């Protein structure tokens, strides 16, 4: 039996989640429900839960501040939140689990099943990425946590040359001929990299604009990347590519040395 604690400033949300857990997650035992971060800090040492359901939007001390003040994060985490684009992006960057309110039964079962299989505590790097992205949501950060078959991999964003779709997974092609397969869809990856110089040039490809060597004209054309890969550009995304790179395909069959005209990292 896995012990769990619920932290949410709304008693109704605590009661609802506790009822759902009792009904749909029989391997979980809720040992405490708390309505503030302060109460939760005191309860940690008393109950020592293996898993914490943590609300983000709480008065006086929100969920992230609670984590900053906890001495040891020796428990699994599932965040619960109403839609907050900055909070959710921070959680996704750190590869942690979250549930949107009102909580869906199937999503609860899936999240609990995933966490229960590993019961791994968040790493220091995950927490660092989480806090950095939440506290400065519009500031680009250097690393992203990617869940792979071997475990979490921390990847320098600048080291990503391009990403390729593989059904519900995404292959990340990195410098030095490295490749990682992450359990992230292309849509997820596109959202995560939206604040960086990346562009989805095809349904199957997202490229690092700074890693393009040449663009070859055609109906959509294709790109020659810094690692020698050829990446197709879809006809519908060609204009966006040329706009982002400020390039004009007027002469020749390719545009050489495009990198210097790429837009720099910007805040959006």
N, C-alpha and C positions, 0 to 999 in steps of 0.2 A: 504494500500500500504506500502510495506517495503522498506525503503531507504537503498541503497547500495553504496559502494565506491570501486573502483578498483585501486589497487596499483601494478604497474608493470613497470619496466624500459624500456620495449620495447613498443613503441606506437602502433605498429601493433597488439600486443597481447591484449592491452587495447581495441582497436577498435573492434577486432574480438569478444572478450568476451562480450563487450557492445551490439554488434549486436545480438549475440546468446541469451543474456538475454532478449532483446526487443522482440525477435521472440518466444522464448520458455518458458520464465518465466514472464508472464504478471503481476504477483503480486509484481514484483520487479521494483523499480525506481532507476536508477543509477544517483546519485546526483553529483558525481565527479569522474574523472579518473586522477591519479597522476603517475608520472614517476620516483619518488624517495621517499625514506623513509623520507627525510627531508620535502619535500612538503606534504607528507601524515600526518606528525605530526602536521603541521600547519592547515591542512584541517579538522582534527578531531574535533576541538573545533568549527569550523565554520559550518560544515555540520551535525555533530552528527549522523553519520550513524548507522543503526541498524545491518548492516552486512557489513563485509569487505572481499573482495577477495584479498588475500595478496600473492604476488610473494615471493619466498624464495631467489632465486639467484639474488640479485641486488648489484651493485657496491657501495662502500662507506658505505652503511648501508643496510645489508640484512634484510629479513623479521623478523628474530628472534631478531635482534638488534633493529629494529623498535618497537617490542613489549616490549622489556626491557626499552626503553626510553619513551614509552607512559605512562602517569601518571595513567590513569584509563582504564582498558580493559572493557568498558561497551558496547561492541558490539559482535555479533556473528562472527565467523571466518571460512572461507574456504580458505585453502592454495592452491596456484597454483604452480606447479613445474614441471620441467623436472625430469627424474628419478635420484634420489640421494638416495642411500640406507640408508645413515645415517640420512638424513633429514626425509625420510619417516618413518624409524623406530622410530624416536623421536616423530613424529606425532601420529603414531599408539599406542605407549606406553601411550600417554596422551589422547587417545580416541577422537581426533579431526578429522575434515573432511578435505580432500584434493582432488584436481583434478590434474591428470597428463596431461601435455601438449603433443601434441595438445589435447585440451579439447574435449571430446566426448559429443554429445548432450544429450544422455540419462543419462550419469553420472552427467552432470550439472543439469538436471531436478531433479534427485534423491537427489543430495546433497542439492539443494535449498529447495526442499520439506521437507527434514529431518530437516534442520535448521529452516525453516519457522514455523514448527509446535511447536517448543519450544522457539526459539529466546533466548536461555539461553546463558549468557556470560560465557567464560571459568572460571573455578574456580582457586583459587590461587594454589591449589595442582596440577591441570592439567598443569598450566604454569610452576610450579617448576619442574615437571617431564619432560616436554618438553625441558626446557632450560638445565637441567642436562644431559639428554640423548644426546642432540645435541652438547653441548660443550665438553662432554667427551664420545664420541660414543662407545668406547670400554670398558668403565668402567661399571661394573654391578651397577644397581641402586636397591633400596630396594622395590619400590612400582610400581604397574601398575594400570592404570585406566580401569575399566571394565564397559561397558554400559549394564545395566540390565533394566528390566521392571520398577523397582522402581527408576531408575536414575543411575548416575555414582557411582560406588563403588571403593574406593581406597583399594587395597589389597596388603598386604605384600607378596612378591614373595616367601619368605621362608615358608609362611604358607600354600602354595598350596601342597597338598599331591598327587593328580592326577587330570587329566582332562578327561572327557568323551564326545564323540561326541553325539550330539542330532540334527541331520539334519543340518540346517544352524546355529545352536546354539552350544555352548559348556558349559557343566556343570563343574564347578570348585568345587572340594571337598577339604575343608580346615580343618585345625586343629580345635579341639573343636566341631566336628560334624556339622560344618557349610557348607552350599552349596549355590553357586551362579550360576545363568544361565545367560550367557552373549551372546549378539548378535555378536559372533565371530565364524568363522569356525575353524575347527581343523588345517587347513593349516595356517591360520592367527596366531593362538596360537603357533603353532610349530615354526614359524618364529620369533615371539616375544621372545620366551623363548630359542632361539638357543644359547645365550651367557651364559646360566645358566645350572646347573646340572639337566636338564630334557631330557627325551628321549621318542620318540614315539615308543612304543613297539608293537603297533597294530594299524590298521586303525582307531580304535575307542578310543584308549587310549594314553595319554601322562603321564608319571610318573615322580615324583621327585625322583631322584636316591637316595637321602639321606633319603627318607622315606620308602625304601624297607626293610622289615624284613627278608624275605626268598624268595628263588626261588625254585620252585618245577619242577623237570624235566618232560619232556613229548615231544610230537612232536614239540610243541613250548614251552610248559610249562606254568606256571602261577606264578604270584607274590603274596605274602602276604604283604600288605602294613601296615603301622604303625597304621592305624585306623581299621584294621581287614578285609579290603576289599580284595577280590581276583581279580586280573587283568590278563586277558589272554595275553600271549605273542605269536605273530604270528611266524610261522616257519621262515619266511624271515627276521625277526628282532632279532631272538634269538642270533645270533653270535655278532651283534652289542651290544646287552645288555651285554653279557659276556665280550666283549672287554672293554666297558665303565667301568665296575665294576671290571675289572682285576680278574674275578672269574673263577675258573676251575671246571666244573661240573663232576668231575671224580668219586666221591664216594657219596653214599647216595642218598636220594630222594630230598634233598634240600640243599641249601647253607646257613648256619646260619650266623647271624651277618655280613651282607654284608656291612653295612654303613661305617665302618672304612676304607674300601679299595676304597671307591668312590673317583673319582677325585674331587678336590676342585673347587670353583669358579675360572674360568680362563678367560683371555682375549683372544679373537679369532680374 
